[in-house]
Every structure is written in C-alpha cells, then in structure tokens.
Amino acid sequence: MTPYRDISDARARRIDRTMFGLAACRSLAELEQQFLAESGKILPADCLCWNDWAPDWSQMLGCRSNEQHDAWLAGNHEVFNHYVAQHPVLAANPISATARQVMRMSDYQSVGEFRENNAFYREVYRHLGFLYQVSYTVASLDDHKVILSWSRGLVDFSDADVQVFHLMGQRLGALSHRVAEVERLERDWQALCGFVNGRLPAGPVEGLRPADTRLLTQLLRKRTPAAIARELGVRRDTVDRRLGSIREQLGLENQRQLLSALAELGATCGPGEIQ
C-alpha cells in the first residue's frame, strides 16, 4: 500500500514505472531532458521547471522548462534571481525548508495579494501567466541542488497533487544521486585510462570488466580494499583476487605499484577531475 493517502496503488505504480523508465539515463543532462518530457503525464501543469541552485542557496544557476516557456526563462535569468527573494514561499521560509516538504505557493500568499502586491509576480510570473505553484528540493548533489517547480495559471494544486509531486520528487531524487555517481565514476575512469595508457608500460585499461573499473575508481577515490569489500558485501580476499587480476592485465608487478600509480594520478589531475 502507498503511504500517500490520496494516491491509489495503481497511480503509485504508474509513477514508479515512469521513473523506472528513466533508470537507463547515463548523465544528469539526459535525465533532466527525459524527466521533463515524461513527468507532465504524471502531474500536468502549464510550466514544468528543473532548477539548479548553488549549494549554499545563494542563486539559481540554471533553469530548464517545457518548450513553450524555456526561452523566456533562460533569457530572464538575472531578473528571476533579482526578484526571487520575494517569492511567497521564500519570503516566509528559508529556501532550505523546501528540502523537507513540498511547498504550495497559495499556502503562503493569497492569489489576490500575489497578483496585486508582489514584485516577483509583476516582473516574472505576470509575463508567463502563472498564479499557482508547487516546489520541492529533490536532490543535494556535490556542486548544486535540484529543485522542481510546477506552475499553473488557472487551477491550484490539490492535496492529492502535492502528494503526487512529493512521491515523484522522492523517486527522482534517488535516481539523480545514482546518475551523478555514474557520471563521477566515468570521469574518474577516463582520467585513469589516460594516465595508465599514456604513462605506464601497462596493458590497456579499457579492456577491463565493468566490475573491475568500478573497483579501480573506488581505489582512486582513496577507498581501502577492506572498505570496498564491506560495501560490496564480499570477502576481503575476493577484492584482493580481483586486484591481482587487474594488476596482471595492466602489467603491474604488485599492489604497491598499482596504488602508487593511482596516487600519482590523484596528484596530477586538475581540480575536480577526481571526486
């Protein structure tokens, strides 16, 4: 049974099926694009926004929306940042509060007051024709936070809509973290390939199995074999055997030489290349 009282089990399963269909995304950019294309079928709105905010909440770094509003929002990024503090939700709460629950704008300011006395409406939403909104922080990643905001012009979001938005956001948050981890591992792996292939008399690392590449990138990020074994739920000697096979393929003589190569890579890569 779904814990959301106004969402039927059938609708919850539909949300899960839709989000499962996004699990093959290999980058946040791909996830963002596909999510915006599919999520309106789950919860319709006039404007669907995926917003990236700075880790300290100081400003919105970027905003992508469904096609009919994307150009205007992108072209008025500075206007949005200048007036966003007067958004009814943000005027009543620190933005970090959106990380705990879905925020429905009409719960903080009436439509009449928003339209007549609010500079954010006058400078931003008036041009888009929106009076109602829900927002929710779905993920806090290494270099930004992801906030979803759905907006409508004529009909407010019901309690059931808020629950659907929350469930959808929960699923997207978990998926965003997994995709971000894939991106980090792939960046580490490409850096490792360039280092080993270009600087050591070793075999090509591209020929290693996916499980071996993940093991190497975890070592590259200074995880110990014992810690990796615990996370994988395997014996330490299993990890050691895998490392022995990797060393043999790369033409390295011992564990010290492998760890030395990884340490040199970490020291020589530019900032941000190895997470």
C-alpha positions in Angstrom: 0.0 0.0 0.0 1.2 3.5 -0.8 1.8 5.7 2.3 0.2 8.7 0.4 -3.4 8.7 1.5 -4.8 10.3 -1.7 -2.7 8.3 -4.2 -4.2 5.0 -5.3 -1.9 2.0 -5.5 -2.4 1.9 -9.3 -1.3 5.5 -9.7 1.7 5.0 -7.4 2.7 2.0 -9.6 2.4 4.2 -12.7 4.7 6.8 -11.2 7.2 4.0 -10.3 7.0 2.6 -13.9 7.6 6.0 -15.4 10.6 6.7 -13.1 12.0 3.2 -13.8 12.0 4.0 -17.5 14.5 6.8 -16.7 16.9 4.5 -14.9 19.0 4.0 -18.1 20.0 7.6 -18.2 23.8 8.0 -18.1 24.0 11.7 -17.3 22.1 14.3 -15.4 21.5 16.3 -18.6 19.9 13.2 -20.2 17.9 12.6 -17.0 16.7 16.2 -16.9 15.6 16.1 -20.6 13.7 12.8 -20.3 12.2 13.7 -17.0 10.7 16.9 -18.2 9.3 15.1 -21.2 7.6 12.4 -19.1 6.7 14.0 -15.8 3.9 16.2 -17.2 2.0 12.9 -17.9 2.1 12.2 -14.2 1.2 15.6 -12.9 0.1 18.1 -15.6 1.0 21.8 -15.3 1.5 24.8 -17.6 5.2 25.0 -16.8 7.5 22.3 -15.6 10.8 23.5 -14.3 14.0 21.7 -13.3 16.1 24.3 -11.4 19.7 24.0 -10.4 20.6 26.1 -7.4 24.0 26.9 -5.9 24.9 24.6 -2.9 24.6 27.5 -0.5 21.2 28.5 -2.0 22.7 31.9 -3.0 21.3 31.9 -6.5 19.7 29.8 -9.2 22.4 28.6 -11.5 20.1 27.4 -14.3 16.5 26.6 -15.2 15.1 24.3 -17.9 11.4 24.1 -18.6 9.0 22.6 -21.1 9.5 24.1 -24.5 6.9 26.9 -24.5 8.5 28.7 -21.5 12.2 27.7 -21.7 13.3 30.6 -23.9 11.7 33.3 -21.8 13.0 31.8 -18.5 16.6 31.4 -19.9 16.6 34.9 -21.2 15.4 36.4 -17.9 17.7 34.5 -15.6 19.1 37.7 -13.9 15.6 39.1 -13.4 14.5 35.9 -11.8 17.5 35.9 -9.4 16.9 39.6 -8.5 13.3 39.2 -7.5 13.2 35.6 -6.3 13.6 36.5 -2.6 10.0 38.0 -2.9 8.6 34.7 -3.9 5.8 34.0 -1.4 7.4 30.7 -0.2 10.9 32.2 0.1 9.6 35.3 1.8 8.1 33.1 4.5 10.8 30.4 4.8 14.5 29.9 4.1 14.8 28.1 0.8 16.4 25.2 2.6 12.9 24.4 4.0 11.9 23.1 0.6 14.2 20.2 1.1 11.8 18.9 3.8 8.4 19.1 2.1 6.6 20.2 -1.0 5.8 24.0 -0.8 2.5 25.1 -2.3 2.6 28.8 -3.0 -1.0 29.5 -2.2 -0.4 28.3 1.3 1.8 31.4 1.9 0.0 34.2 0.0 -3.4 34.6 -1.5 -3.7 34.8 -5.3 -5.1 38.3 -5.0 -2.2 39.6 -2.8 0.3 37.8 -5.0 -1.1 39.4 -8.2 -1.5 42.9 -6.7 1.4 43.5 -4.4 4.2 41.1 -5.2 7.2 42.2 -7.3 8.1 38.6 -8.2 4.7 38.3 -9.9 5.0 41.7 -11.6 8.5 41.1 -13.0 8.4 37.3 -13.6 5.1 35.4 -13.4 2.9 38.1 -14.9 4.8 37.6 -18.2 4.2 33.9 -18.0 0.6 34.0 -16.8 1.2 31.9 -13.6 -0.6 32.2 -10.3 -0.1 28.8 -8.7 3.0 26.8 -7.9 4.4 23.8 -6.0 8.1 23.3 -5.5 10.3 20.7 -3.9 14.1 20.1 -3.5 14.7 16.6 -4.8 18.5 16.3 -4.6 21.5 17.9 -3.0 24.5 16.9 -5.2 28.1 17.8 -5.0 28.0 21.1 -6.9 24.3 22.1 -7.0 20.8 21.4 -5.7 18.0 20.3 -7.9 14.6 21.9 -7.3 11.4 21.1 -9.2 8.7 23.7 -9.6 5.4 23.1 -11.3 3.3 26.2 -12.2 -0.3 26.7 -13.4 -2.2 29.8 -14.5 -5.8 29.0 -13.6 -6.1 26.0 -11.2 -4.3 25.5 -7.9 -2.7 22.2 -6.9 -4.8 20.0 -4.8 -3.7 18.0 -1.7 -3.6 14.9 -4.0 -1.4 16.8 -6.5 1.0 17.7 -3.7 1.3 14.1 -2.7 2.0 13.0 -6.3 4.6 15.7 -6.6 6.3 14.6 -3.4 6.3 10.9 -4.5 7.6 11.8 -7.9 10.3 14.0 -6.4 11.4 11.3 -3.9 11.9 8.9 -6.8 13.7 11.5 -8.9 16.0 12.3 -6.0 17.2 8.8 -5.6 17.7 8.4 -9.3 19.6 11.8 -9.6 22.1 10.6 -6.9 22.6 7.3 -8.8 23.2 9.1 -12.1 25.5 11.6 -10.5 27.6 8.7 -9.1 27.7 7.2 -12.6 29.0 10.5 -14.0 31.7 10.8 -11.3 32.9 7.2 -11.9 33.0 7.7 -15.6 35.1 10.9 -15.2 37.4 9.1 -12.9 37.7 6.2 -15.2 38.5 8.3 -18.3 41.2 10.1 -16.3 42.6 6.7 -15.2 42.6 5.4 -18.7 44.6 8.4 -20.0 47.1 8.2 -17.1 47.8 4.4 -17.3 47.8 4.2 -21.1 49.9 7.3 -21.5 52.4 6.9 -18.7 52.9 3.3 -17.7 54.1 0.3 -19.6 50.8 -1.3 -18.9 48.0 -3.1 -20.8 45.0 -1.1 -22.0 42.6 -0.4 -19.1 39.7 -0.2 -21.5 39.7 -4.0 -21.7 38.9 -4.5 -18.0 35.4 -5.7 -16.9 32.9 -3.1 -15.6 33.2 -4.5 -12.1 37.0 -4.0 -12.3 36.6 -0.5 -13.5 34.4 0.3 -10.5 36.9 -1.2 -8.2 39.8 0.9 -9.6 37.8 4.1 -9.5 36.9 3.4 -5.8 40.6 3.0 -5.1 41.3 6.1 -7.0 39.0 7.9 -4.6 41.1 6.7 -1.7 38.7 3.9 -0.5 40.6 1.0 1.1 40.1 -2.6 -0.1 38.6 -3.5 3.2 36.0 -0.7 2.9 35.2 -1.7 -0.6 34.7 -5.3 0.4 32.3 -4.2 3.2 30.3 -2.0 0.8 30.1 -4.8 -1.8 29.2 -7.4 0.8 32.1 -9.7 -0.2 35.1 -11.1 1.5 38.3 -9.0 1.6 40.2 -11.8 -0.2 37.7 -11.6 -3.1 38.6 -8.0 -3.6 42.3 -8.8 -3.3 41.9 -11.5 -6.0 40.2 -9.0 -8.3 43.0 -6.5 -7.8 45.6 -9.2 -8.6 43.8 -9.9 -11.9 43.7 -6.2 -12.7 47.5 -5.8 -11.9 48.2 -8.8 -14.2 46.3 -7.3 -17.1 47.9 -3.9 -16.6 51.3 -5.4 -16.4 52.0 -4.1 -12.9 54.1 -6.2 -10.5 52.4 -5.6 -7.2 49.8 -3.7 -5.2 52.3 -1.0 -4.2 52.9 -0.2 -7.9 49.1 0.0 -8.5 48.5 2.2 -5.6 51.4 4.4 -6.5 50.0 4.9 -10.0 46.6 5.8 -8.6 48.2 8.2 -6.0 50.2 9.9 -8.8 47.0 10.3 -10.9 45.2 11.9 -8.0 48.0 14.3 -7.5 48.4 15.3 -11.2 44.8 15.6 -12.2 43.3 19.1 -12.3 40.9 20.2 -9.6 37.5 18.5 -9.8 38.6 15.7 -12.2 38.7 13.1 -9.4 35.9 13.3 -6.9 
